[in-house]
Amino acid sequence: MPTNSSTFGFAPSRSGAKTSQSASKKRKMDSGETKYYAVRAGHKPGVYTTWAICQQQISGFKGAVFKSFLSYDDASAFAAGRDPPSMANDKPDRFYGVAVGRKPGVYTDWSKAQEAIVGWKGPKYRKFDTHAEALAFVRAYRNVAAAPLVELEGSEEEVEEEEDEEDDDVVEVEEPPTKRAKTAARSQAAVPIVYTDGSSLGNGRAGAVAGVGVFFGTGDPRNISERLVGDLQTNQRAELTAILRTLEVVPENQSIEIRTDSKYSIQCVTEWYINWQKNGWRAQGGPVKNQDLVVAIRARLDARQKKGAQTQFTWVKGHANDPGNVAADYLAVEGARKRA
C-alpha cells in the first residue's frame, strides 16, 4: 500500500497476496482520483499521498527531485530512480523563467530551476506555458547583452504547481530594476516610449500604501520609484501620479508616448475631463475624484501642445509580460514599500 499522510520513506513492496478490498482500493486510487507524489531526491525519498508531506521532504534539500503521478506504480518507479513508461513521451509543457537568481534564464526542468533560486536572496521566478513568455519575463529584469541566458532542456521533474500557490506568483525582488530590466523604452520612430504604473498595497483598505513607477529604460537615471504623496493611497491616484511625474521630467518641447495599463487614467485626461469641466468638476452628483491630479496633468499636456510637442497615450494589458510594463510595475511596488 502507498504511504499515507503520516508515513515517511519508501513505501513497502506491493508484492504478495492482496485482499479483494486492497485490490479494489488500488484500482480506485490508480484511476486518477488520487495523486501520488514521488520524491527521488529529498530528505526521505519515497511516495507520498499528500503534497504537504511531500513538501516536507524537499524543503531545504538542495537538488530535490520530485514529480506527481496518477499511478502509484509510476510514482514508485520514479522514486526508485527509474523513469516509468508514462514519461516516455514527456515534452516540456511548462517553462520556468528565472529573472533573478543564481543562473537567470529559462528552464524546462523544475528541479534545475530550483537550483537557480534556492538559497538566493530575493529570487524572482515564474512559470509559463510557452518559452516566449518565459523569455520575455526574464528579459524584463535582465540586460541580455550583459551575459547569456541559461537555456536548459530536460524532462519535467516537478510536482503539479497548481497545488503550490507560490509558483503561480511572482516572488518579491530586492534588486533595483535598472540592473535587471531589459530596455523596453525603444521605438522605431524618434519618439521615446515611457511606461508608467501605480501600485497600492492593500488598495481600498485602511493602512494601504501606494507607489509610483516610471520606466524610461534600463539604467536610465530618470526612472522613478517612489511613495505616493498624500493621505489617499489608492491605486488610481498612483496611476495618475505616475503620468504626472513623467510629464514633469520630460521637457515640454519633446514628444513622447506614454504606455500604461490604466484605462481609467487615459480616459480621465483625454476624454472625461471635457464634460467634467463643463459640469463644474462634478460627476454623478458629486465631486470628481482625483480632480487635482487630472487638472495638473491637463495643464502639462496643454503646455506641451503649445510648444508643438505631441503626447500619445497607449493602453497596454497589465501582467501580460510586456517588458516595459513589468519594469514599471516593479518600480511602483518598490515605491509603495518605501517610507513616506
Secondary structure as GFF3:
##gff-version 3
##sequence-region A 1 340
A	DSSP	alpha_helix	20	28	.	.	.	ID=ss1
A	DSSP	pi_helix	29	33	.	.	.	ID=ss2
A	DSSP	beta_strand	36	41	.	.	.	ID=ss3
A	DSSP	beta_strand	46	48	.	.	.	ID=ss4
A	DSSP	alpha_helix	51	58	.	.	.	ID=ss5
A	DSSP	beta_strand	65	69	.	.	.	ID=ss6
A	DSSP	alpha_helix	72	79	.	.	.	ID=ss7
A	DSSP	three_ten_helix	85	87	.	.	.	ID=ss8
A	DSSP	beta_strand	95	100	.	.	.	ID=ss9
A	DSSP	beta_strand	105	107	.	.	.	ID=ss10
A	DSSP	alpha_helix	110	117	.	.	.	ID=ss11
A	DSSP	beta_strand	124	128	.	.	.	ID=ss12
A	DSSP	alpha_helix	131	139	.	.	.	ID=ss13
A	DSSP	three_ten_helix	144	146	.	.	.	ID=ss14
A	DSSP	beta_strand	150	152	.	.	.	ID=ss15
A	DSSP	three_ten_helix	161	163	.	.	.	ID=ss16
A	DSSP	three_ten_helix	165	168	.	.	.	ID=ss17
A	DSSP	three_ten_helix	177	179	.	.	.	ID=ss18
A	DSSP	beta_strand	193	201	.	.	.	ID=ss19
A	DSSP	beta_strand	209	215	.	.	.	ID=ss20
A	DSSP	beta_strand	224	227	.	.	.	ID=ss21
A	DSSP	alpha_helix	235	249	.	.	.	ID=ss22
A	DSSP	beta_strand	256	260	.	.	.	ID=ss23
A	DSSP	alpha_helix	263	267	.	.	.	ID=ss24
A	DSSP	pi_helix	268	272	.	.	.	ID=ss25
A	DSSP	alpha_helix	273	278	.	.	.	ID=ss26
A	DSSP	beta_strand	282	283	.	.	.	ID=ss27
A	DSSP	beta_strand	286	287	.	.	.	ID=ss28
A	DSSP	alpha_helix	291	306	.	.	.	ID=ss29
A	DSSP	beta_strand	311	315	.	.	.	ID=ss30
A	DSSP	alpha_helix	323	336	.	.	.	ID=ss31
###
